[in-house]
Amino acid sequence: MAVRTTAVPRFLKANQPLPAATRLKPALLLALQAFDAVVRLGSFKDAAEALHLTPSAISHRIRNLEKAVGSALFVRAHRTVRVTPVGRALATATGRAFNELVRATAPLAGLEANRRLRLSVSPLFATAWLLPRVAAFMARHPGIELVIENSVGPIDLENESFDAAVRVGDGAWPNLVSQHLLDLHAVPVAAPAFVLRLKLRRPADLARVPMIHVVSFPLAWPLWLERAGAGTAKAKQAVWVDSFEAALQLAERGAGIALGLAPLFADREAAGALCRPVAATMPTGAYWLLHRPEEAGNAALRTFKRWLLSELAADS
């Protein structure tokens, strides 16, 4: 028995919505890719290298995108570019869209993609705690590949391709799952010989010696001295560095006294490289492991989280 098929009238087909992908011309998709790369990398040159294009090709794509959008996306200066308000709004959309595509297609790339865990980690936690233990993690879990990137900036897991992050804070990250890792306390530390030679015993004594400051935390020492009962004492000499790790290195070499974040200098303290001239400490937040709720099914992340909490429990 023959089955008759009736053709769908053209006017009915015309009323059906077109797939989203067909509404964007290939040239516009490539321009959006170039735009997203410039925003994430901060320069046309770096974006060109990442996409294996010339800087002029990147510029051409951005100009075409600006024509399509009808507004400037960057303010161009000598060797720098700054994203305009319109560009920031578009960057939020492109970042989310491209990362959703990466997440959606990663399982299709095979088993290796599911075994890779990308982490954005605060530099001090990475240097003082995580990196010394990575070898043990790899030995126990040979099937997982770690990608660890140091970062101190705000974390945006919706628009960045990280599976999880470690940051200092109070645990309040909207729309993210936060797992408490360890509490931090600011503690003055110095080389034992330095403390003995200068007879440092009370908080007020610390103002007699060079103080080592971290440029991104200019109020750390003033707050600590005030809470320790030393008032507004100011050191006669100071040196400023760009990280807590650099501050500890200077303190080890007898350059002055630094604020360490306990318990992250425990190994140096146990080895006798650093000591605490006074007992006073100041709570200064905690480290947290953060990830999107959608990552709850990520087997590599679950394994890493179990290992992380087990190691921290053993330390305490």
CORDA-V240274 format. One record per pair of residues at least 4 apart in sequence whose C-alpha atoms are under 7 Angstrom apart, sorted by the first residue. I is the first residue (numbers start at 1). J is the second residue. If there is no record, write none. Layout:
i: [I	I]
j: [J	J]
This chain:
i: [8	9	10	11	12	18	24	24	25	26	27	28	28	29	30	31	31	31	31	32	33	34	34	34	34	34	35	35	36	36	36	36	37	37	38	38	38	38	39	41	41	42	43	43	43	44	44	44	45	45	46	47	48	48	48	48	48	49	53	53	54	55	56	57	58	59	60	61	62	63	64	65	66	66	66	66	67	73	73	73	73	74	74	74	74	74	75	75	75	75	76	76	76	77	83	83	84	85	86	87	88	89	90	91	92	92	93	94	95	95	95	96	96	96	97	98	99	99	99	99	100	101	102	105	106	107	107	109	111	112	115	115	115	115	116	116	116	117	117	117	117	117	117	118	118	118	118	118	118	119	119	119	119	119	119	119	120	120	120	120	120	120	120	120	121	121	121	121	121	121	121	121	121	122	122	122	122	122	122	123	123	123	123	124	124	124	125	125	126	126	127	128	128	129	129	130	133	134	135	136	137	138	144	156	157	157	157	163	164	164	164	165	165	165	166	166	166	166	167	167	167	168	168	168	168	169	169	169	170	170	171	171	176	176	176	176	177	177	177	177	178	178	178	178	179	179	179	180	180	180	181	181	181	181	182	182	183	183	183	184	184	184	184	184	184	184	185	185	185	185	185	185	186	186	186	186	186	186	186	186	187	187	187	187	187	187	187	188	188	188	188	188	188	189	189	189	189	189	189	189	189	190	190	190	190	190	190	190	190	190	190	190	191	191	191	191	191	191	191	191	192	192	192	193	194	194	195	195	195	196	200	200	200	201	201	201	202	203	203	203	203	204	207	207	207	207	208	208	209	209	209	209	210	210	210	210	210	210	211	211	211	211	211	211	211	212	212	212	212	212	212	212	213	213	213	213	213	214	214	214	214	214	214	214	215	215	215	216	219	220	221	222	222	223	224	224	225	225	225	225	226	226	226	228	241	241	242	243	244	244	245	246	247	247	248	248	248	249	250	250	251	251	251	251	252	252	260	261	265	266	267	268	268	268	269	269	269	291	298	299	300	301	302	303	304	305	306	307	308	309	310	311	312]
j: [12	13	14	15	16	22	28	29	29	30	31	32	65	33	34	35	61	62	65	36	37	38	47	58	61	62	39	62	40	91	94	95	41	47	42	43	44	47	91	46	47	81	47	80	81	48	55	58	49	55	50	51	52	53	54	55	58	53	57	58	58	59	60	61	62	63	64	65	66	67	68	69	70	71	72	73	71	83	84	86	87	81	82	83	84	87	81	82	83	84	80	81	82	81	87	88	88	89	90	91	92	93	94	95	96	159	97	98	99	159	160	100	158	159	101	102	103	159	160	161	104	105	106	109	113	113	114	113	115	116	143	144	145	300	144	145	146	145	146	147	163	300	301	146	147	148	162	163	164	147	148	149	162	163	164	165	148	149	150	151	162	164	165	166	125	126	148	149	150	151	165	166	167	126	150	151	152	166	167	127	150	151	152	128	244	245	129	130	130	131	131	264	265	133	264	134	137	138	139	140	141	142	300	160	161	162	292	291	289	290	291	289	290	291	287	288	289	290	287	288	289	285	286	287	288	285	286	287	285	286	178	288	290	291	292	293	290	291	292	293	288	289	290	291	288	289	290	287	288	289	287	288	289	309	286	287	285	286	287	261	262	263	283	284	285	286	261	262	281	282	283	284	259	260	261	262	281	282	283	284	259	260	261	262	280	281	282	257	258	259	260	276	277	257	258	259	260	274	275	276	277	194	195	251	252	254	256	257	258	274	275	276	195	251	252	253	254	273	274	275	196	274	275	197	198	254	199	200	277	200	205	206	277	205	277	278	278	225	228	230	278	230	233	234	235	236	235	236	235	236	237	256	235	236	237	238	256	257	235	237	238	239	256	257	258	238	239	240	247	256	257	258	218	239	240	241	258	218	240	241	242	243	244	247	240	241	242	242	223	224	225	226	232	227	228	282	229	230	231	232	230	231	232	280	246	247	246	247	248	260	249	250	251	258	252	258	260	253	254	255	255	256	257	258	273	274	265	265	269	270	271	272	273	274	273	274	275	295	302	303	304	305	306	307	308	309	310	311	312	313	314	315	316]
